[in-house]
């Protein structure tokens, strides 16, 4: 929060490290980006302020660009995307071997491999938000327009962040051609963020597979199967 300084995120007004307490600005009106996009299931925003999924993606990209411009904190102050995803890669393989859910083993192996390979091949490193879903992006009512809350920050590949936007600002898998919808959204994000569309799609595969095995480990094998089905489409879009 200190590194962002109110650019792309709500402002940190004060901090008591002994009490692990943060004093943050009040974000007004505080409408979430999820609620601003009716197609995503939101109903809060008045009709004259409602956004299309594409407009929502554009607003989110503005926020990500601001977050990624922040200077990186000193080495060791934050976890790294590489270290966290390496742990997840091992955990995906361990859960698959132990639980043996009826999932495509090749797709699971691909996701586990990508969790290690993508951070290692990053072209740049930034402070990522870590949980950039549209419920964590709020309308500010000032010149910023939108700001992020509730980060789980790490340093590393910026391609880690956009995945929730692809699926939560209107479900692409509810459309007749999910792959075409995803390709269009990936092109929009790639143009705005300067990250290759195929790489963003590959991150979607990696994170969907991790989420699927997390679901299986928490007694939701069917939910994990749905995540794997989404990962398969993303893998097709990524050319994997």
Phi, psi and omega in degrees: 000321177297317182296322181286327175056035180084358178268103182090348181222161174298153186281139171273116183268326180199162186210128175246097185295330180294325180262001183054044185244140177240138170252115185246154175297150172279126185265112184237131009281345175080012175300131178283154176298327177299316181285342180279349181248099184304324181297338179276000181102001180281145181225010186277317187291137173301152183306325184284352177246002181293148181246149169284162176305322180293319177295321177298319177299320179297317179297318179296320179298322176302316181294315180299318179302318179294317180296318185287345179280349184295145175293143180287137176295168179304151180308132176091349182286326177239154172296161177255149175301320182299315182292316181296315182289332174296319176297317180296321179302313178297321182291322176302312181295318181296317180293319179298318181290321184281317186271333182047054175291157183282061182250156177298111184296328179294321179291320176299315179297321178298313180299317180297319179294318181297327179298333175268321188285320185296312178299326183288337183255015181298138179278340179205165178233138181223177168273109179274153178291314175098337178213057190274065174266157187294347173284346179257017177237119187243146174288133186260337183076008177235195186296339179291324181086305183217151179212149182271152173232174169051053180285156168236071196289146173216169171251139178154207187298121178297338179298346178296325193286318195287346189312312183299332181294328184296327188249343187257344173268074187081121186290111180294336183279356173270355179272163181297324180232083181305322182298319180293319178297315180296319179300317180296317180292321179294321177297318180299312181294321180297318179296322183280325190256349179073022177247135182302137181301320181296325180290319177297321177295320179297321175298324176298320176299310183302313184284329176293319178295316178300317180295322179297316181287330172298316180298316180299322180288346179246035171063031176233066182296321180295318177298321176297324178296323177296320177297320179294324177297321176293319179299325180296318179294317179297324178295321176298314181296324180283349182075031182260000000 
